[in-house]
Amino acid sequence: MTLALRGEKLSRTFSSPAGDVRACVDVDIQVAPGELVVVRGASGAGKTTLLNLLGGLDRPTSGRVWIGGVEATTLDEESLALLRREQLGFVFQSFGLIPILSAAENVELPLRIARTAPAERDERVAEALRLVGLADHAAQRPGELSGGQQQRVGIARAIAARPHVLIADEPTGQLDSRTATTVMDLIGELVHTRGIAAVVSTHDPLLVQRADRVIELHDGRITSESVGTDAAASVPVPLASGNGGPPITRAEARAARALMPARDEVTS
Ligand SMILES: Nc1ncnc2c1ncn2[C@@H]1O[C@H](COP(=O)(O)OP(=O)(O)OP(=O)(O)O)[C@@H](O)[C@H]1O
């Protein structure tokens, strides 16, 4: 069986005026189709860094990444963008929706970038909105939707191109706990009924209950890994203060990058 995602000895060091930051250190990770892996850890533990590396949004300082069996680390930017688009769907804490577009137009955007034929685009947008329970809200703009609905549009956009892997970075970080549960249920259902693999970072113990595997990160390293019922039973990591604030420019830039076409491509 081809793994949906694989990282081998992944390390990422950032240079900063205060010195080097080892945000990811020798991480080995494998994700199978239909598996929901939750990455958990305190603020600054390296969750976003790891997801960025696995999703081909950033390059490791050392180590290798395979996306759907293709080694991503050796690809040039253009091929990597194509691989991302074919294999991956991204969901972000900040939703990353375009305010002037309707829900349907937001969901359609990656399909336009991929030059999917208009009839198929319509079909996939309708399917994705139906799957997230928003078929009746297609014409509404993000500002006219609740936070939970906006995140469901974000998920619809991520799955519209029928990716093999969903990468979701704190998808419920901006939602109240009841809405977060709905979004978590949706992700769990998509993974377990449609065979999509997912890597989800969260502080939310509710999502952990839906995980097939929970990976704990501390200072960029995997400190523990639990499977199945153990995963649900494991103790949540305490949060560092100051976490969970509003999205920052770096996060928004990343959301844009995940959607960006490869160089020279034009939307039609
Ligand atoms: N581009 C960057 N330049 C410098 N340091 C960075 C950069 N990106 C991340 N870091 C540092 O790497 C470490 C891990 O950051 P990361 O965002 O991956 O953590 P996280 O677990 O996702 O945190 P949070 O839960 O707060 O989002 C932190 O110390 C962070 O400051």
The ligand as a Gaussian input file, in Angstrom:
#p B3LYP/6-31G(d) Opt

LIG

0 1
 N        9.666000      31.473000       9.865000
 C       10.152000      31.335000      11.099000
 N       11.246000      32.022000      11.466000
 C       11.784000      31.873000      12.704000
 N       11.278000      31.056000      13.648000
 C       10.172000      30.356000      13.334000
 C        9.556000      30.454000      12.046000
 N        8.482000      29.625000      12.025000
 C        8.427000      29.048000      13.236000
 N        9.429000      29.472000      14.017000
 C        9.727000      29.043000      15.395000
 O        9.703000      27.623000      15.412000
 C        9.098000      27.134000      16.581000
 C        7.912000      26.256000      16.238000
 O        6.901000      27.080000      15.675000
 P        5.512000      26.481000      15.154000
 O        4.735000      27.617000      14.597000
 O        5.786000      25.333000      14.273000
 O        4.854000      25.950000      16.511000
 P        3.360000      25.515000      16.816000
 O        3.440000      24.284000      17.637000
 O        2.593000      25.433000      15.542000
 O        2.852000      26.725000      17.685000
 P        1.348000      27.330000      17.842000
 O        0.525000      26.281000      18.533000
 O        1.560000      28.539000      18.691000
 O        0.867000      27.668000      16.453000
 C        8.734000      28.363000      17.407000
 O        9.769000      28.606000      18.323000
 C        8.655000      29.460000      16.368000
 O        8.915000      30.711000      16.938000

